[in-house]
Amino acid sequence: MNEKLTFKSIRVPEPLMEEIKALKSAYEECYGKKMTFEDVIRTMMASVEDGDPAVWEMFCTIQASREEMQERIKALKNS
């Protein structure tokens, strides 16, 4: 699938951004490889799946609902 990716910015306070950069560096040191911010976030998400199953379950429910709604919208546009 050659879907073109789009990117979004999120507003975070500068001190938090500096902490996120330090966290990224910590991940890189621990895993012994360069990581993108996407890699860091996805790794953190995997930690949520393992460490806080209730949050992960709710996340999955929300994602499924969003996907279902997108499919409905797509079907309406195509009819």
Secondary structure, 3 states (H helix, E strand, C coil): CCCCCCCCCCCCCHHHHHHHHHHHHHHHHHHCCCCCHHHHHHHHHHHHHHHCHHHHHHHHHHHHHHHHHHHHHHHHHHC
